[in-house]
Amino acid sequence: MPADSRSRAAAVRRLERSSGSLATAAAARMEEAHPWYAALPAADRSWVNLVSQAGIAAFVRWFRDPEGAQAITADVFGTAPRELVRAISLQQTVDLVRTVIEVVEESIGDLAAEPDDAAWLREGMLLYSREIAFAAAQVYARAAEARGAWDARLESLVLDAVLRDDVADDVASRGAALGWRSVSGVCVVVGPAPDGDPETVAEAVKRSARHHRMDALTGVQAQRLVVVLGGVATGADPVPAARAVVPHFAPGPVVVGPVVASLGEAGRSAREAQAAAHAVAAWPDAPRPVASDDLLPERALDGDAEAVARLVEDVHRRLLAEDPSLVETLTAYLERSGSLEGAARELFVHPNTVRYRLRRVADVTGLTPTVPRDAWSLRLALALGRLADRPER
């Protein structure tokens, strides 16, 4: 055997005899240098120690046969369960690998019988550490891909449950698994889906939501982009929240449902947003975005029973309960094309009385009779109320 071959074989034997003590020293160094390592559960620490022992053993084999480096480094991380990738970040893994390499490098002087042996060992350690770095990056890249695919499936399930208004108790836990924080309000935004890769669109929507301190779940359903926003103040106007993601929709009307208390109640917001998106074509000049509540008249004409019920209850019956003369005055005003004097003559009252009652109508319903669109909504609500309250024959 040539002298250099005998020296390499001797160095390999010394490495093999010292592998156990090197692994023990590496574990002690990791606990001393990295507080987060000491805080790991015992099971995770044991797996980390096994990985470090496998790494040192693999280096010994690699030093004996460098041609087998790729297969050996892949096996190093294969000893640990998948859960370890979630328990330890890539940065922490790099720190651990660096610590093990430092321990081995510090021991090279004791392991090498000749100066040339020390040079071989250091060179081999540098080359092997490069292979280990690539192997670690590959492991975490595969884990990230698998996690991304799982998150996409989970997000699709949550979104489908919200759109079907079939939100079970486990939806909140699924949302938490997707990073959904504890939020005070949720609303659903619906509009035309843009061209391009849906995943790229989804990431852009989520970035915009995070920039405005909101959570977002998103997906494309039947050529529509649906976004569930979280972190909107309960009871607040949903339109400002929707504006944060409107640029990501294709040209066309964008509708936002009402704000509800939690993800578990998001089905109601989704139901109203979808009904409004179906009816928004009846209002060509609708703002973008537009609240589903502002489309109650169009939704009622489109056959939305919920919109009909709300117009009847919130306008016609509420005005009757407040003061029947308000309904009488509003009817006279609307039938005379918004003429105060004409309504006053019809009711035999002063125009100021008509003006006063119309202000009360606005206070009770939130709709101003002197505004053309509100006047149309009021007229439709009165008609629906009369139909709903007509006596049965």
Secondary structure by P-SEA (a helix, b strand, c coil): ccaaaaaaaaaaaaaaaaaaaaaaaaaaaaaacccccccccaaaaaaaaaaaaaaaaaaaaaaacccaaaaaaaaccccccaaaaaaccaaaaaaaaaaaaaaaaaacccccccaaaaaaaaaaaaaaaaaaaaaaaaaaaaaaaaaaaaaaaaaaaaaaaaaacccccaaaaaaaaaccccccbbbbbbcccccccaaaaaaaaaaaaaaacccccccccccbbbbbbccccccccaaaaaaaccccccccbbbbcccccccccaaaaaaaaaaaaaccccccccccccccccaaaaaaaaccaaaaaaaaaacaaaaaaacaaaaaaaaaaaaacccaaaaaaaacccaaaaaaaaaaaaaacccccccaaaaaaaaaaaaaaaaaacccc
